[in-house]
Amino acid sequence: MPGRPKHFTPEFKEQAVRRVIENSEPISKVARDLDMSSKTLGAWVTDYRRNNTSKPLPESAPDKDRIRELERRNRELEMEVAFLKKASAYFAKEQR
C-alpha cells in the first residue's frame, strides 16, 4: 500500500549506509536503487556519521579508505567553520 510506512531491518540499514559511506555513492542513487526515500536514508547516514565521527579510524583500514574518510571529515568541518563564521558575522552585525 502506498500510505503504509516501510519497516527496515537493522542489517538493511547498515548495508544501505555502508554503500553511501564506504563507496561514496550519492544518497539519492542508493535510495533509488533500494526503492526507498532519500530523506530516510539521509537521516540514517547523518545518524551514523554523528555517532561514529569521534571514533578513530582503524589502523587496519586500507589507505584509500582512510584518506576518503579523512577528506569527508575535512569537508564537513570546513562547512561547519564556514557556517559558524557567517553566523558570528550576522550576530556581530546585529549587535551594532
OpenMM code with the backbone's topology and positions (N, CA, C; nanometers):
from openmm import Vec3, app, unit

residues = "MET PRO GLY ARG PRO LYS HIS PHE THR PRO GLU PHE LYS GLU GLN ALA VAL ARG ARG VAL ILE GLU ASN SER GLU PRO ILE SER LYS VAL ALA ARG ASP LEU ASP MET SER SER LYS THR LEU GLY ALA TRP VAL THR ASP TYR ARG ARG ASN ASN THR SER LYS PRO LEU PRO GLU SER ALA PRO ASP LYS ASP ARG ILE ARG GLU LEU GLU ARG ARG ASN ARG GLU LEU GLU MET GLU VAL ALA PHE LEU LYS LYS ALA SER ALA TYR PHE ALA LYS GLU GLN ARG".split()
positions = [
    Vec3(0.0827, -0.1181, 0.0000),
    Vec3(0.0000, 0.0000, 0.0000),
    Vec3(0.0870, 0.1242, 0.0000),
    Vec3(0.0471, 0.2276, -0.0735),
    Vec3(0.1298, 0.3479, -0.0822),
    Vec3(0.1408, 0.4249, 0.0485),
    Vec3(0.0386, 0.4236, 0.1335),
    Vec3(0.0404, 0.5060, 0.2532),
    Vec3(0.1069, 0.4426, 0.3730),
    Vec3(0.1387, 0.3158, 0.3665),
    Vec3(0.1966, 0.2467, 0.4811),
    Vec3(0.3472, 0.2687, 0.4886),
    Vec3(0.3981, 0.3027, 0.6064),
    Vec3(0.5439, 0.3181, 0.6186),
    Vec3(0.6118, 0.1817, 0.6112),
    Vec3(0.7305, 0.1811, 0.5546),
    Vec3(0.8087, 0.0580, 0.5441),
    Vec3(0.8895, 0.0396, 0.6719),
    Vec3(0.9119, -0.0849, 0.7068),
    Vec3(0.9966, -0.1169, 0.8216),
    Vec3(1.1215, -0.1860, 0.7700),
    Vec3(1.2367, -0.1376, 0.8130),
    Vec3(1.3635, -0.1897, 0.7649),
    Vec3(1.4380, -0.2573, 0.8789),
    Vec3(1.5043, -0.3654, 0.8469),
    Vec3(1.5830, -0.4357, 0.9476),
    Vec3(1.7118, -0.3580, 0.9748),
    Vec3(1.7711, -0.3770, 1.0916),
    Vec3(1.8989, -0.3113, 1.1206),
    Vec3(2.0074, -0.3492, 1.0195),
    Vec3(2.0042, -0.4729, 0.9716),
    Vec3(2.1033, -0.5171, 0.8723),
    Vec3(2.0876, -0.4401, 0.7422),
    Vec3(1.9631, -0.4194, 0.7005),
    Vec3(1.9358, -0.3447, 0.5782),
    Vec3(1.9861, -0.2014, 0.5924),
    Vec3(1.9566, -0.1399, 0.7069),
    Vec3(2.0008, -0.0026, 0.7320),
    Vec3(2.1528, 0.0074, 0.7251),
    Vec3(2.2188, -0.0883, 0.7901),
    Vec3(2.3650, -0.0866, 0.7927),
    Vec3(2.4231, -0.1004, 0.6521),
    Vec3(2.3680, -0.1909, 0.5724),
    Vec3(2.4182, -0.2107, 0.4363),
    Vec3(2.3957, -0.0868, 0.3503),
    Vec3(2.2797, -0.0237, 0.3650),
    Vec3(2.2494, 0.0964, 0.2874),
    Vec3(2.3455, 0.2096, 0.3246),
    Vec3(2.3692, 0.2286, 0.4536),
    Vec3(2.4592, 0.3349, 0.4995),
    Vec3(2.6016, 0.3071, 0.4531),
    Vec3(2.6435, 0.1814, 0.4582),
    Vec3(2.7786, 0.1461, 0.4138),
    Vec3(2.7986, 0.1764, 0.2648),
    Vec3(2.6952, 0.1559, 0.1850),
    Vec3(2.7070, 0.1886, 0.0420),
    Vec3(2.7362, 0.3372, 0.0238),
    Vec3(2.6725, 0.4186, 0.1039),
    Vec3(2.6935, 0.5638, 0.0930),
    Vec3(2.8303, 0.6016, 0.1485),
    Vec3(2.8633, 0.5521, 0.2667),
    Vec3(2.9865, 0.5910, 0.3352),
    Vec3(3.1103, 0.5330, 0.2678),
    Vec3(3.1123, 0.4028, 0.2499),
    Vec3(3.2329, 0.3368, 0.2021),
    Vec3(3.2540, 0.3505, 0.0517),
    Vec3(3.1466, 0.3540, -0.0243),
    Vec3(3.1601, 0.3604, -0.1698),
    Vec3(3.1433, 0.5014, -0.2243),
    Vec3(3.1174, 0.5969, -0.1370),
    Vec3(3.0956, 0.7366, -0.1763),
    Vec3(2.9876, 0.7492, -0.2828),
    Vec3(2.8858, 0.6667, -0.2717),
    Vec3(2.7729, 0.6762, -0.3645),
    Vec3(2.6778, 0.7842, -0.3146),
    Vec3(2.6137, 0.8575, -0.4048),
    Vec3(2.5171, 0.9595, -0.3627),
    Vec3(2.3973, 0.8959, -0.2921),
    Vec3(2.3475, 0.9636, -0.1914),
    Vec3(2.2328, 0.9134, -0.1170),
    Vec3(2.1140, 0.8922, -0.2094),
    Vec3(2.0910, 0.9851, -0.3002),
    Vec3(1.9751, 0.9734, -0.3894),
    Vec3(1.9830, 0.8490, -0.4770),
    Vec3(2.1036, 0.8152, -0.5243),
    Vec3(2.1202, 0.6974, -0.6102),
    Vec3(2.0968, 0.5699, -0.5307),
    Vec3(2.1545, 0.5614, -0.4119),
    Vec3(2.1383, 0.4419, -0.3290),
    Vec3(1.9908, 0.4258, -0.2905),
    Vec3(1.9266, 0.5351, -0.2523),
    Vec3(1.7850, 0.5286, -0.2153),
    Vec3(1.6997, 0.4817, -0.3326),
    Vec3(1.7281, 0.5332, -0.4492),
    Vec3(1.6530, 0.4922, -0.5698),
    Vec3(1.6755, 0.3440, -0.5972),
    Vec3(1.8007, 0.2978, -0.5866),
    Vec3(1.8323, 0.1568, -0.6097),
    Vec3(1.7603, 0.0655, -0.5103),
    Vec3(1.7448, 0.1131, -0.3881),
    Vec3(1.6838, 0.0317, -0.2828),
    Vec3(1.5335, 0.0570, -0.2691),
    Vec3(1.4782, 0.1411, -0.3573),
    Vec3(1.3350, 0.1726, -0.3579),
    Vec3(1.2894, 0.2250, -0.2219),
    Vec3(1.3574, 0.3315, -0.1790),
    Vec3(1.3231, 0.3929, -0.0513),
    Vec3(1.3394, 0.5440, -0.0619),
    Vec3(1.2962, 0.6144, 0.0401),
    Vec3(1.3047, 0.7596, 0.0429),
    Vec3(1.4483, 0.8050, 0.0671),
    Vec3(1.4905, 0.9051, -0.0085),
    Vec3(1.6256, 0.9578, 0.0131),
    Vec3(1.6340, 1.0319, 0.1471),
    Vec3(1.5215, 1.0846, 0.1935),
    Vec3(1.5205, 1.1511, 0.3246),
    Vec3(1.5472, 1.0512, 0.4366),
    Vec3(1.4882, 0.9347, 0.4248),
    Vec3(1.5089, 0.8311, 0.5256),
    Vec3(1.6545, 0.7871, 0.5279),
    Vec3(1.7082, 0.7576, 0.4091),
    Vec3(1.8479, 0.7155, 0.4010),
    Vec3(1.9406, 0.8264, 0.4479),
    Vec3(1.9099, 0.9504, 0.4114),
    Vec3(1.9906, 1.0637, 0.4562),
    Vec3(1.9937, 1.0752, 0.6077),
    Vec3(1.8805, 1.0491, 0.6718),
    Vec3(1.8746, 1.0533, 0.8184),
    Vec3(1.9605, 0.9419, 0.8782),
    Vec3(1.9562, 0.8242, 0.8171),
    Vec3(2.0385, 0.7132, 0.8662),
    Vec3(2.1870, 0.7472, 0.8546),
    Vec3(2.2257, 0.8054, 0.7409),
    Vec3(2.3664, 0.8404, 0.7191),
    Vec3(2.4098, 0.9480, 0.8184),
    Vec3(2.3242, 1.0461, 0.8402),
    Vec3(2.3551, 1.1522, 0.9365),
    Vec3(2.3729, 1.0940, 1.0764),
    Vec3(2.2830, 1.0057, 1.1161),
    Vec3(2.2955, 0.9413, 1.2477),
    Vec3(2.4250, 0.8624, 1.2575),
    Vec3(2.4569, 0.7884, 1.1534),
    Vec3(2.5798, 0.7084, 1.1537),
    Vec3(2.7015, 0.7990, 1.1694),
    Vec3(2.7056, 0.9056, 1.0901),
    Vec3(2.8204, 0.9970, 1.0960),
    Vec3(2.8293, 1.0651, 1.2312),
    Vec3(2.7158, 1.1038, 1.2868),
    Vec3(2.7156, 1.1703, 1.4176),
    Vec3(2.7674, 1.0750, 1.5255),
    Vec3(2.7280, 0.9501, 1.5182),
    Vec3(2.7673, 0.8526, 1.6200),
    Vec3(2.9088, 0.7999, 1.6011),
    Vec3(2.9646, 0.8086, 1.4813),
    Vec3(3.0947, 0.7495, 1.4546),
    Vec3(3.2043, 0.8494, 1.4216),
    Vec3(3.1746, 0.9774, 1.4225),
    Vec3(3.2737, 1.0782, 1.3887),
    Vec3(3.3852, 1.0837, 1.4912),
    Vec3(3.3501, 1.0669, 1.6169),
    Vec3(3.4526, 1.0789, 1.7208),
    Vec3(3.5407, 0.9551, 1.7318),
    Vec3(3.4995, 0.8455, 1.6701),
    Vec3(3.5792, 0.7231, 1.6764),
    Vec3(3.6956, 0.7324, 1.5790),
    Vec3(3.8149, 0.6960, 1.6215),
    Vec3(3.9286, 0.7000, 1.5289),
    Vec3(3.9146, 0.5920, 1.4218),
    Vec3(3.9739, 0.6181, 1.3081),
    Vec3(3.9730, 0.5191, 1.2010),
    Vec3(4.0610, 0.4016, 1.2403),
    Vec3(4.0186, 0.2809, 1.2105),
    Vec3(4.1024, 0.1658, 1.2460),
    Vec3(4.2311, 0.1652, 1.1649),
    Vec3(4.3394, 0.1261, 1.2291),
    Vec3(4.4700, 0.1203, 1.1620),
    Vec3(4.4715, 0.0180, 1.0497),
    Vec3(4.3846, -0.0813, 1.0597),
    Vec3(4.3822, -0.1863, 0.9579),
    Vec3(4.3096, -0.1438, 0.8304),
    Vec3(4.2449, -0.0287, 0.8327),
    Vec3(4.1731, 0.0180, 0.7135),
    Vec3(4.2726, 0.0503, 0.6026),
    Vec3(4.2376, 0.0160, 0.4786),
    Vec3(4.3271, 0.0497, 0.3671),
    Vec3(4.3463, 0.2012, 0.3566),
    Vec3(4.4641, 0.2409, 0.3090),
    Vec3(4.4960, 0.3835, 0.2996),
    Vec3(4.3932, 0.4594, 0.2169),
    Vec3(4.3479, 0.4008, 0.1089),
    Vec3(4.2498, 0.4662, 0.0222),
    Vec3(4.1221, 0.4992, 0.0997),
    Vec3(4.0743, 0.4031, 0.1797),
    Vec3(3.9538, 0.4253, 0.2594),
    Vec3(3.9781, 0.5289, 0.3683),
    Vec3(4.0947, 0.5220, 0.4314),
    Vec3(4.1271, 0.6186, 0.5361),
    Vec3(4.1336, 0.7600, 0.4788),
    Vec3(4.1951, 0.7743, 0.3636),
    Vec3(4.2057, 0.9061, 0.3017),
    Vec3(4.0676, 0.9586, 0.2655),
    Vec3(3.9839, 0.8724, 0.2073),
    Vec3(3.8485, 0.9137, 0.1689),
    Vec3(3.7698, 0.9594, 0.2915),
    Vec3(3.7793, 0.8844, 0.4012),
    Vec3(3.7073, 0.9199, 0.5236),
    Vec3(3.7615, 1.0500, 0.5830),
    Vec3(3.8918, 1.0672, 0.5828),
    Vec3(3.9506, 1.1912, 0.6350),
    Vec3(3.9126, 1.3108, 0.5482),
    Vec3(3.9077, 1.2919, 0.4187),
    Vec3(3.8652, 1.4007, 0.3301),
    Vec3(3.7193, 1.4370, 0.3548),
    Vec3(3.6347, 1.3364, 0.3779),
    Vec3(3.4939, 1.3623, 0.4067),
    Vec3(3.4813, 1.4400, 0.5371),
    Vec3(3.5548, 1.3978, 0.6402),
    Vec3(3.5512, 1.4689, 0.7682),
    Vec3(3.6008, 1.6120, 0.7525),
    Vec3(3.7039, 1.6298, 0.6725),
    Vec3(3.7588, 1.7625, 0.6498),
    Vec3(3.6545, 1.8530, 0.5829),
    Vec3(3.5848, 1.7992, 0.4820),
    Vec3(3.4789, 1.8770, 0.4143),
    Vec3(3.3701, 1.9172, 0.5130),
    Vec3(3.3287, 1.8232, 0.5971),
    Vec3(3.2244, 1.8535, 0.6952),
    Vec3(3.2699, 1.9625, 0.7913),
    Vec3(3.3926, 1.9521, 0.8384),
    Vec3(3.4439, 2.0530, 0.9308),
    Vec3(3.4573, 2.1891, 0.8633),
    Vec3(3.4993, 2.1910, 0.7377),
    Vec3(3.5085, 2.3173, 0.6650),
    Vec3(3.3708, 2.3811, 0.6494),
    Vec3(3.2681, 2.3000, 0.6245),
    Vec3(3.1323, 2.3536, 0.6130),
    Vec3(3.0850, 2.4089, 0.7472),
    Vec3(3.1173, 2.3394, 0.8560),
    Vec3(3.0790, 2.3878, 0.9882),
    Vec3(3.1480, 2.5199, 1.0194),
    Vec3(3.2759, 2.5305, 0.9883),
    Vec3(3.3501, 2.6544, 1.0138),
    Vec3(3.2908, 2.7687, 0.9312),
    Vec3(3.2602, 2.7428, 0.8056),
    Vec3(3.2014, 2.8463, 0.7202),
    Vec3(3.0675, 2.8924, 0.7771),
    Vec3(2.9869, 2.7983, 0.8218),
    Vec3(2.8578, 2.8330, 0.8801),
    Vec3(2.8760, 2.9163, 1.0063),
    Vec3(2.9687, 2.8754, 1.0922),
    Vec3(2.9912, 2.9487, 1.2163),
    Vec3(3.0442, 3.0895, 1.1897),
    Vec3(3.1278, 3.1045, 1.0881),
    Vec3(3.1768, 3.2382, 1.0523),
    Vec3(3.0622, 3.3273, 1.0084),
    Vec3(2.9733, 3.2723, 0.9254),
    Vec3(2.8578, 3.3504, 0.8784),
    Vec3(2.7661, 3.3857, 0.9946),
    Vec3(2.7434, 3.2894, 1.0840),
    Vec3(2.6560, 3.3147, 1.1980),
    Vec3(2.7152, 3.4206, 1.2895),
    Vec3(2.8457, 3.4117, 1.3160),
    Vec3(2.9074, 3.5105, 1.4046),
    Vec3(2.9080, 3.6489, 1.3400),
    Vec3(2.9285, 3.6557, 1.2091),
    Vec3(2.9230, 3.7852, 1.1404),
    Vec3(2.7821, 3.8424, 1.1467),
    Vec3(2.6823, 3.7574, 1.1309),
    Vec3(2.5431, 3.8020, 1.1368),
    Vec3(2.5105, 3.8580, 1.2744),
    Vec3(2.5483, 3.7867, 1.3806),
    Vec3(2.5161, 3.8314, 1.5143),
    Vec3(2.6002, 3.9526, 1.5543),
    Vec3(2.7225, 3.9622, 1.5049),
    Vec3(2.8047, 4.0797, 1.5332),
    Vec3(2.7431, 4.2028, 1.4659),
    Vec3(2.6925, 4.1827, 1.3471),
    Vec3(2.6278, 4.2917, 1.2732),
    Vec3(2.5008, 4.3360, 1.3438),
    Vec3(2.4282, 4.2403, 1.4007),
    Vec3(2.3045, 4.2681, 1.4699),
    Vec3(2.3283, 4.3452, 1.5992),
    Vec3(2.4431, 4.3262, 1.6615),
    Vec3(2.4757, 4.3921, 1.7875),
    Vec3(2.4964, 4.5428, 1.7707),
    Vec3(2.5372, 4.5842, 1.6533),
    Vec3(2.5673, 4.7265, 1.6308),
    Vec3(2.4466, 4.8125, 1.6305),
] * unit.nanometer
topology = app.Topology()
chain = topology.addChain("A")
for resn in residues:
    res = topology.addResidue(resn, chain)
    for name in ("N", "CA", "C"):
        topology.addAtom(name, app.Element.getBySymbol(name[0]), res)
